[in-house]
Amino acid sequence: MSNDPILIAPGPGFWPRVARMLLDAPALACGRRDGCDLSAIRVLVPAFVHARALKEALAREAGRPLIPPRIVTPAAWLAQQPPPGAEASRGERMMSLYAELRQHGWLKKLFSARRNTDLLPLAQTLLGLFDELSAALLPVLQGDAGAADSRWQAALAQLPPPMRTLLSDEAQLVWTLWKSQLDGRDPVAAAHGQMMALAEQAEAPLMWVQATRPDPLQQAFLNAYARRRPVRAVALDWRADAVPPLLAEAWPELPEEPAGDMPPPRAAPAVLLHAAHGLEAEARHAAGTVIDWLREGRERIALIAQDRVTARRVRALLERAGVFVADETGWRLSTTRSAAALDALLEVAASDADTLALLDLLKAPCLLAERADKAGRVMEIELALRRRNVQGGWQAALAALDRAPEARALLAQVAEQARGLTGRRTLEQWGRATGDALARLGMRAALEADAAGAQLIDLLDMLTQDCAGMAQQFSLAEWRAFLGLQLEAAPFVPEGGDRRVVMLQLNGARLRGFDAVLMVGADAAHLPSRVGETLFFGDGVRRELGLLTRDQMQRQQLRDLAALLANTPVAVLSWQATRDGEQNAPSQWIERLELACERSGLGPLPRHPASIAMASLRPTPARQPAPVAPQLLPRRLSASAWNSLVACPYQFFAGRMLRLDALDELSDLPEKRDYGEWLHAILRRYHETLRERRVDNDARPALLREISDRVFAEALAQGGAALGYYVRWQKAMPAYLEWANAREAQGWRFALGEQHFEKTLVWDDGQITLHGYVDRIDENAQGERAVLDYKTRGVPALRDKLRQGEDHQLAFYGLLSDLPVQAGVYVALELTRERAGDAQAADFEAWQAKLEARIVATLRAIAGGAPLPANGVQAVCEWCEMRGLCRKGAW
């Protein structure tokens, strides 16, 4: 019998026609017609959604109970067979090919690859090209190897002579590599061998159903099968008389041959257009349209995602409205939270604990999820790293946690696993090492409990197993790049039972019927999809080799669109009329379709309005916030927290009571706070040395310089940007020594520095603990104490600070002292007229007493329900991090 496919016109009658063929065709009807027993027939369909559609059509056409045929996809049929043997996985093929490519230095130069890992995308591209070549040339190669070589030479002859000479090495490499991998381990060759073996063992009539005509490999299988059992191939009919006249007029390239005289179109297709003004407008229109269709009772709605970004936004809006979207395209597994956690672990290992990567890893929910104290310890780590502006390095990160032993132990546990991911290993060893690190950090169990995480773990285990036979060794960078490509290629499709709204690509709608279709991204940039040229495989080369050309690919896309429109009661095509402030044209296919409608006297295609249901809202005028929160009154109070309360009560409420204070920013360059910390460390060591042993005035400059050199050496080891601050301090050291010696001559002696103090203030029904680090306390022979606070500012600015009386830091530190303090001094570490100096507070004891009374009265009032209004002055509000909460300016 002839193996030419039976062609069925695109439209809603496709699957009923296939069902009638199964019920009526004598060549396939092995069972009895009256019993409707079709179990002896095997049907191959593209996907299981098509199997469901065929079964429904059979039930309708038969009108009685029946035993359906054995409907399966080719991939599922092969999966039911014994394994073919030593077939190589795609990952193993890619890395074997990459290991070969990285041996050729001229390839890196040709493709501007700075690192070996830059060749991995090339290996991935070549694999796709090899699969295309196998599908087109494998039957030719198996019949006559010389004929395949001749076609290759004929294809290269399509290139201009200069280019053919320039690309001779590249072309020879591609051809040689493709032929060398055509062994039993090549998956295309292995699958073809399995299909041919099934054809030799054919035991039942076969119906092959596809949207397109069979390719060379499929046709070879059908021919072999037909020698033993009856075969019917079914495909869509794109001959001129089967194409709707209006579509043939709009798109002359749609039919297989030029259309002759066609009857005039009687009606326009059920297509509506919508030109939106921007991404958000298009997404809102699409979401509203889908919701309206659901209200009308439509239960099979397709969302065609030509513009993936807009489609994601539509999905988010629908899910916010409680509409589940079954995303058949899925997310790339690399975009999931689970993949981000794995990448953070590898990034920490590769970067030697870069701080941002380390924080990403620590905050991953799957890391040490079993530890109840994890959140608190991670917060301690982050605050310490940001406070010391640690940019990276395990030594620096662990040193920043000297005062937090539990947080340090947690970080050390992470460090131990990350440090083990180094060196060069085989892919199997890398897979096992990564899996072991995940297990020891508690990540594997947590990932396995998550749908995307479980898929990631399965992928990691599969790669480890599939690549067990590879002996080549790879670096961590190569392992990461390889793993990243695998995660990028693996789709994650979340589970869900509601399939009323389905998101899919245009080719995913082949041979499927829907109650309504909505396409987003129907503009010239997205429809048709752009097809790039692979290496030197232009259309001329591809045509000679029997590969699909760009024109053929776009023609197939057009047929997919035409079949979808012909099979759908209503379709809305939308696009953004403006993008980035520029006009954005619709797809030329849409413009040509509308032009054909107007030429036929049918008028332009109707527009679909963007209607949003009206809602009545009650206006709520903005008011100055003044929260009352006695239950949130903190138990501890620092000097900076008290200054925040004085500056603006609402700032204190949001930042200290709700704990919404912004974290310190990490900076690649040292900031003034870092400079202050270095000077504090230098001066503490310097004055402690003077306290412990006598040092003559003449020797003190050398001592201070030695200590300064050691502190700044550590800073400079992390980056040369600290050099500017070092020079700045070197200029100030002589003036500081002059001031310090003069103060010592006045009878003051350094008592302690950088000391942490706490003091509890108690009132009738409450208490508060004051706490903080005091820069320095001096004592004199009379037993008097003075609290000193270092400032990297000049003397005039410090005197103004005391005169204004708005900053209570100095008095606050005086209250913290375990012994009464009689004097408070700001010490200027910046030069004024080449001199250092200080600013001493007047009547310091009275200031402390007033501050204590004010703290008690204020906190007692808050505990009693006093409001905390946003009443900061402009100078405070200008730099306030809580302004976005209080919304000053809106009330």
N, C-alpha and C positions, 0 to 999 in steps of 0.2 A: 504494500500500500504506500501511497505517497506520504512523505514526512513533512510536506509543506504545512505550516501552521494554519489552523482555522482562525479566521479573523472576525472579531466582533467589534462593532462600532462602540466607541466610548459613550457611556451613559448609564442610567440606572438599570438598564436591562441586561448588563453584562453577566452577573452571577445567575439570574434566572435562566439565561440562555445556556450557560455552562451546565446548570442543573438539568435542563431538558435534554442536553446532549448525553449526559450520563444515564438518564432514564430511558432514552429512546435509541441511542446509537447501537445498532446491531453488532458492530465490531467490538464494542466494549462491554455489552450487556451479557455478562457471564452467568448472572443469576436469573431467576424468573421474574418477568416484569410484573406479574400479578402479586408476587410476594414482596416486591420491592427490596430484594436482597442484593445489595451492591457491594458486599464485603469482599468480593473477589477482585475488585478493581482498586488499583493504587493511584492516588492523585497527588501530585507534587505542586505545592503552592509557594509563593514567595515568603509568607510569614503566617503565623498562627491566627492573626486577625482575619486573614483571608480564608483560613479554614473555617472559622466561625461564620463568616459571611456565606460560604458555600453550603454549610450545613443548614443554615436558616433558609436559604433559597431552595434547597432540596425538600425540606419539610413543607414549604409553601406549594411547590410545584407538584409534589406527590399527592398531597391532600390526604395522606393516610400514614400510619406508622411505617417506618422503613429501617432497614439496616444500612447505615451509610457506608461509603467506601472508606478505605484506609487513607486518610488525608494527612499528609506530613510535609514538612519543608525538607529541601535537600540536605541542609545541615543536620537536622534532627535524624534523618534517615541514615546519614553517615555515622552519627553518634551511636546508633544502635548496632553498628557493625564492630567486629573486633578491631583493636587499635592497629594501625598500619605498620607499626614498628618504630623505627628510630626517627620519626618525624621531628624536625627542629621547630621549637617555638619561635614566635616572631622576635621575642627578646633575645634569644640566643643567636638568631640570624643577624639581628642588628649589631650586636656587639662583636660577633665574629667578623662581620663586614667592616665595622669600625676599626677593629684591631688590624685589619689589612690596610685600610685607608691611611691610618696614622703612620704607616711605614713610608709613605710617599711624601717627601718634603715639598715636591712641586705642587701637590694638591693643595696644601695649606697656602702656598703662595698664590695659586690660581684663584682660590675662594677667599682670599684675605683673612685666613684663619690665624688669629694670634695665639690661640691655644689649641691643644689637641681636641678638647671637648667641643670646639667650634665645628668639628667635622661630624659630630653626632647627627645634627639635622640633615646633613648630606647623606649619611648612611640610611636614615629614615626615608628620605626622598627616593633614594635608589631602590630600596625595598619595594616601595609602591610601584616604581617603574618596572622592576623585575616582575612583579605580579601581573602587570599589564602585558608585558612581553610574553609571559608564560601563557596567559589566556588567549593571546592572539597567535602565537607561533609554535606552541608546544605540539599541536597536531602536525604542523608542517615539519618540525624538527624530528618528530618520531618517524615520519614517513620518508623524509629525504633531508639529511643534514645539509647537503649542498644547496638545496633550495632555500633553506633558512638563511644561509650565508649570503646567497645572491640577493635576497630581499633586503638584507641589512646593507649591502653595498649600494643597492638601488636607492635606499632611503638616504644614505649619506650623500649620494649624488645630487640630492635636492638642495644641499647647502651650497652657497657660493664658494668657488674655489679657494679664495683667501681664508674664509672661515673654516673650510674643510681641512686645510693645512694646519691652521691654528689649533683646531680641536681634534687633531688626529690621535694624540695620546689619550685624551679624555674619552673619545669614542671607542678606542680599542679597549680601554679599561672597563667601560660599561659593558661592552659585548662579552669580553672575556669573563668578567665577574658573573654576569648572568648565566652564561653557559656552564661555568664551573659549579654553580650552586644548584643546577638542575639534576640533583641526584634524588635518592629515596628520601632525603631529609627535607626537600623543598615541599612546603605545605600545599601549594597549588598542584604540583606534579603528583603528590601523594593523594590529594583529594580526587584528582582526575583518574588516577589508577584505581582507587576504590570504586568510583562511579562506573568505570569500564568493567570492573569485576562484577559489580551488581548487574550490569547489562548482560554479561555472559551467563549469569545465574537467573535471568528473568523468569518469574513463575506466574506473573499476573499481568493482565492488560494495564497500560499506563496512560494517564492523562497528565500532560505537562502544561501548567497554567502560569503564564507570565504576562507582564504588561508590554514587554518588548520581545522582538524576535530572538531566538536562541543565538548566543555567541558561538565561536568555533568550538570551544570545549563542550558546551552544552549540545551543540548539533552533532558532534562526534558521539556523544553518549546516546542521543536519541536514535541515531542511525544504527548503532550497535544493538540497542534494545529492540529496535523494530525488526531485526533479523530473527528474533525468537518469539516476541509477543506483539500484539497490536499496540500501536502508539498513536495518540492524538496530541498534538501541540496546539495550544490556544494562546492567542495574543490579541492586543488591541488592533483595530483596523484603522490605518491612516491613509487609505487610498482616497482619492479625490471624492468619490461618490459617497463615502462614509463620513466625511467631515461636514459639520454643519456649514451651510453656505456662507453665513456671515463671518464665521471664523476663518474660512478659507479665503474670503475676500480681504479680511483684515491682515491675515498672516499667510501670505502665499507660500512661505517655506514650510508650512505645517503639513500638507499632504505629501505623500511619497513621490507623486508626479504632479506636474503642473495641472491645475484644474482647467477643464474646458468650459463650455457653456454651463453655467450653474443657474438653477432657479433663483428668482429674487428672494431675499430673506423676508420672512413673514413677521418675525418678531425679534426684538432685541433680547440678548441673554439677560438673565436675572442678576445683573451686576450693578451694584451701586458704588459710587466713588466718594471718598472723603479726603480733602486736603486740609491737614491740620497745621496750626501755627506753632510748631515746636514739639519736642518729644513728649512733654507732659500733657499737652493738649491731645496728641494722638493716643497716648496711653489711656487717658480718661475717657475719650470717645470710645475706644475699643472695649474697655471694661464696662462702660454703660450699655453698649450694644449687646455684649454677652449676657448681661443681667436681664435686659429686656427680652432677649430670646428665651432665656430660662423661664421667665414669667409667662411667656406665650406657650410654654409646654414643650419646646424643642429639647430633645434629650441627646442628640448627637451633634455637638458643635466642635468645629475644628478651628484652632488658632494657628495659622501658618506664620512661622517666625522667620520671615526674610530678614528683618532687622532684629537681631538677637537682643540688643540692648533695650529696645522698646518693648519687645515681648516679655523680658524679665520684669519691666516696670508694670506691664499689664497684669502679669501674674501676681505681683505684690498687691496691686489694688484689688484684684478679685479675691485674694485670700483675706485681705483686710475686711472685705464684705461678706466673708464666710463661704466663698465659692472655691471649691478645690479644683485645681487644674492638674490633670494627669499629663505630666511632661514626658513624652516619649523620647525626646531628644536628650533629656537629662542634662545635668551639670557635668562639667569635666570633674573627674574625681580630684584633680589637683586643686580645685577651688573650694573644696569642703574643709570644714574645721579640722577634721582628722588629718588630712594631708598637710594642713598648715602646722599642726603639732609635730608631725614627723619631720617636716622641713626645718622647723625651728631647732630640733635636736641636732640635725646634721649641720645646720648653719652655726650652732654653738660650737660644735666640734671643729668645723673648718676655720672659724674665725678666732679660735682661742678665747671664747667667752666674750664676744662683743656684747656690750651691755644691753642694747635694744633687743638683740636676738635672744639673749639670756632671759630677759623679762618676758618676752613672748613665750618662751618655753615654760618658764615657771608659772605663768598664768594659764597655760593650757589646762582645761578641766580634767583631762585624762592623766596628767602627771601627778603621781603620788596621791591619787584620788582617795585612797583609804585613810589618809592622815586627817584627823579631825582638826588639827591645828594648822593646816597648810595655809589657809588664807592669812592668818596672822603672821606666820613666818615669812611668807612672800612679801607682805607689806613691810615688814622689818627690813628685808633685803633691799627692796626697791628704795625705801627712804634712805637707807645707808648709802647705796650706790649713787643716788642722785645728790645727796648731801655732800658727798666727797667728789662728785663729778667724775666717777670712774668710767672711763671709756671702754675698757675691756681688759682681758687678762685674768686668768684664774687667781694668780697671786694677789693682784690688787683687789679683786672682788672679795676674796676671803679675808684679806687684811682689813677691809672696811667693816667687817662684822666681828671684830675682836670683842666688842661689848655685848654681843648677842650670840651666845654659844649655841642655842638651839637652832637659830636661823643659819648659823655657820655650818652646823652639822648637816642640815638639809642641803645646803649648797654644795658641801663637800661630797655628798652622795651623788648629786648630779654631775659634779666635776669628774668623779671616778669613772662614770660610764662614758661621758663625752670624750675623755682623754683616751679611752680605749679604741675610739674610731679614728685611727690614724694609720699611716703606712700604705703599702701596696698589697692587694690581696686578689684572689679570684672572685668572680661574681658570687659564687656559692658562699665563700667565706664572708664577703661583705653582707650578704643577705642574712647569714646566721649571726654575725656580730651585731647587725642592726636589730634583728629580732631579740637577741639576748639583752641588749641595752633597753629596749622597750619593755621587756618582761621585768627586768630588775628595777626599773623606775615605775612599775605599776601601770604603765601605759597600755600594755598589750591587753590585759583583762578589761580595762575601761573601753578600749577601742572595740573589742569584740562585742561589747554590749550595745554598740551604736551601729545603725545600718550602714552608714558610709564607712565607719571605722572597721567593721567586719569585712567589708569588701576590700579595704586597703590591706588588712592583714592577710586575706586570702591571696591578693595580688603579690604581696611580698613573699609569702610562702611558695607561691607558684613560680616566681622568678628564681627563687633559691633552688627549687627542685629542677626547673627546666634548664638552668645553666650549670648544673652539677658537672657536666662533661667538659666544660671549658677550662683549659689550663692557663690561658693568658691572665696576666695580673693587671689590675687597674688601680688608679689612685682614688682617694675619696672624692675629688672633684669629678672624676669620670663616673663613679658610682652614683653621685648625686644627679649628674646630668642625665644619665641613663634612666634612673628611677623617675626623674621629673618628666621625661618624655613618656614613660609608661603611664604615669598618673594623668598626664595631659590627654592621652589617647583613650583612657578608660572612662566611659560615661557612668554616672551615678544616677539611676532612675529611682526616685523615692516611691515607696509602695503607697497604694491608695485604692480603695474599692470604687470610688465615684469616678466614672469615666464619661460623664455627660459633656465635659469640656476637655478637649485633648489638644495639647500643644505639640506640633510636629513640623518637620521641614516639608518643603513642597514635594520632594520625591517620596516622602513617607506617606503621602495621601494616595498613592497609586492604587487603583482597583478598590477603593474604599468609598462608601457612600456616607454623606452627612446631611443633617437637616439644615445646616447653615454653616457657612465658611466665612471667617474673617482673616484677612491677610494684613499684617503690618509690615511696613517697609516696602511698599510697591512703588519705589522711586527708581530713577535711572541708576543710582549707585548700588542698589541691592537686587533689582530684577531686570535682567537675569543676573545670577551670581557671577562674579568675576572669576575666570579661570586663568591662572598664571601659567607661563611657559616653564617647563621642567628642563633644566640644563639646555641642551641644544635641540630638544625634541619639539621643534616647531610643527606647524600643521603639515608642511610638506613631508617631513620625516615620518610623522605619525600616520599619514595617509598611506605611505608606501609599506609601512609595517602592519597595517590593519588595525592600528589603535584609533580610538575615538579622537577626532579633531575637536578644536574648540567650537567650531560651527556645529558639529554634531552634538556636542554636549549641550550647547545652548538650544539646539533644536529639540533635544529630549526634554529640557526644562520647559520649553514652550508647549510641548505635547502634554507634559504633566499638568500645566496650568489649564490647557484647553479641556483635558479630560475631567479635571476637577470642576470647571465651570459647567460642563455638559452634564455632570452627575449630581449637581447641587441645586436645590430649589431657590436659594438666595445666597449671594456672595457679596461681601463688602470689602473693597480694596482701599486701603488708606496709606497715606504717606505724609511726610512733613514737607509742607510747601516752602518753609524757610528753615535753614540750618545754619547756625552760627551767623545769623544776620544776613545771609545770602539766599537768593532764590534757589529752590531745589526742584528740579523738573521731575514729573512723574515718569514712570517707565515708558519707553517708546512703544512697548507692546500695548499699554493702555491707551496711549494717544492714537495708535493705529486702529485699535478696536473702536474707539469713539468716532474717529473719522469715517470708518466703514459704516457705522450706524447712521451718521448724518448723510452720507452719500446715498444710502438706501432709503432715505426718507423716514427713518425711524427716530430721528432727533438725537440729541446728545444723551449719553448715559446719565441717569438720574443721580443726584447727590444724596448722600445719607446724612441726615442732620445729626448734630451733636447735642442731644437733649439730656439734661440733667434734672431729675425730679426736684421741685421746689421744696424748700424746708424753711420753717419759721424759726428764727433764732431770737432769743431774748438778750438784748444788749446788757452787758455787765461792765459798767465803767471801771477803769483802772483806778486803784486807790493806793495811797502810800502804804506799803506793808509795815505792820507793827505786830509781829507775832508774839504770842505769850506761850512760853514753854518752860515752866518751872521744873518739869520732870527731866529736862535735858541739861540742867545745870551741871557743868563738868566738876569733877572732884579735884582736879589739878589745874593750876593756872600758871602760865609762864609770863615773862615780861612782854613778849611780843603779843600774846593773847590779850593781856590787859590793855596794851596800847591800841589794839584793834577794837576793843569794847569802848574805849574812850573816843576813838576816831568816829565810829559808827556802830551803834548797837546791832543793827541788822547784819553788818559785816561779821560781827562776832557770832551772831546766831547762825548764819549760813556756814561760815568757815570753821568755827570751833565747836558749836553745839551740834550741828548737822554733819560736821566733818567733811565739808565739801571743798576744803582748801585745795588749790591746785598744787600738784607735786612740782618739785624743783625740775627745771629743764636741764637735760644733758647737753653739753656744749663741747664741740671739738676744740674750741679755744678757751683758755682759762679766763675766768671772770673776776670781778673785783672781790667777790666773796672768797674765791680761791686764794687770792692774794692776802686777804685778811687772815685766812686759816694758816697760811704759811708763816706770816709774821707772828701770829699767836704762838705757834709751835717754836719758832726761833727764840722769842723773848722768854717763853717759859723755861726752855733749856738754859738759856743764858743766865737768867736770874737765879735759877736753882743751883747752877754751878757756883755763882758768887756767894750764895747762901751756904753752900757746903764747904767751900775753901776760899781762902783769901787770895784775891787776884789784884795786883797793882793796877793803877789807872793806865799806866803805859802799856800793859799787856792786854787790857780789855778789848781794844780794837781787833787784835788778832783773834781773840777768843770768839767775839761776835762774828767775825768774818768766817772763821772755821765752822761754827754752827750753821751760819747762813748757807755756806757752800754745801754742807751735807743735806740740808732740807731742800734747797733748790736743785741739787743733783737728782734727787728722787723725782721732783716735778719735771725736770728737763728730760728725764729718761722716758717720760710718757709723751713728750712732745716739745719741740723747740720753741713753741709759742710762749712759754713761760719766761723766756730770756728777757723780754721787755720789762716784765715785773721785777726780775732780778736786778737789772740795771737801775730801775727806779729805787729799789731798796738800798742798793749800794750808795746811791747819792744821799739817801736819808740817814744812813748809819752814823756818820760822824755827829750830826746834829742830835740824833737820839741819845748817843752816848754822853754828849755834853749835858743834855737835860737830865738824864738818869743820874749822872755823877753829882750834879748840882742838887738834885732831890735827896740823894743819899747824904750830902753834906748838911742838909737841913735836919737830919736826924731820922729820916724815914728809912726803914729796912724792908726788903721784900719778905713777906711771910709765906705766901702760897699763891699758886696760879692755876688757872684752868680747873678750878675745884667745883664739884657739883654740890649744891646745897638744897635742902628742903626745909620748909617751915610751915606749920599748920596754924591757921587763924581760926578761932572758935567763937561762935556767938550762941545765943540762947538755943536756937533750934537748927543749927547747921554748922558747917565748917568747910574750909577750903585749904588745900595744900599748895603753897607757892613753891616753885622749883625752877632751877636754872643753873647754868655754868657761869661762875664769876671769873672774869679775866685775871684779876689780880687783887690781892689784899696786902696792904703795907701796915706796918706797926712802928711806933716810935718808943722812946725810952719811958715815956709817961704811961704806956699801956694803951694809948689811943689807936684806933683802927681807921684806915681809909680804904675805901673801895675804889679801884681804878678800872676804867673801861677803855680799851684801845679802840681808836677810830682811825680809819684811813681817810681822814679829812683834815683840813687846816684848822688852826686855832680860831679864826674869826667865825667860821661856820659853827664850831662847837659852842662858842660863847652865845651866838644867836639862838642856838638850840636850847640852852639853859634859860636865856632871857624870855623866850616865848612860853616856856613851861608846858608844852604840849606832850613832850616825851618824858615818860616817868621811868625809863629803864634804869637810870642810875640809882634812884631812890628805891626801886624795886630790889635791886641787887643788895642794897644796904639792909633791907628787911630780911633778906635771905641769910645773912651772916649769923653764925652761931653765937657771936659776941657782939655787943653794941658797936655801931660804926659812927664815928664822929665827923667824917669828911667823905665827900664824893668828888671824884676827879675824872674828867674825860681827858685822855692822853692823845694828842694829835700825832699821827705817824706820817703825815704829809707836811712838807716844808712850807713855811710862810716866811718869805724874805730870807731864805736859806737857813731858817732856824726852826727847831721843833719847839713844842710847848704844851701847855695844858690849859684846861678851863675848869675851875673849881666851883662847885655849887655853893651858894650862900645859904646859911642856916640849914644845914643838911639834916640835922636831927629833927627839926620841926617839919621839914619836908617829908621825912619818913613817917612821922606820926600822922600827918594829914593823909598821906597815901594809904596807910593801914586803915584808918577810919573810913576813908572813901571806899576802899575795896570791900570792907565788911558791909557798909551801908548799901552799896550797889548790888552786891550778890544777894544780900538778904531781900532786897526789893524784887530782884528777879525770881528768887525762890518763892516770894509771896504773890507772884502773878503780874509783876510790872511788865508793860510791853517793851519791845525792842525795836523802836522805829528806825527806818532808813533815813537818818538825818545828817549824813556826812556832808561836809563842805565840798566845794568843787575840787579843791586840791586833793582831797581824799578820793573822791569819786572818779577822778580822771584816770587813775591807775588801779582802781578796785577790780578784783577778779570776780566779784559777786554782782556786778552791775547788771549782768544779763538776767539775774534772778529778781533783783528789786525793781528793775525796769524803770529806773529814774529817767525822766523825760517823757514818759507815757502817762504820768499822773501829775 
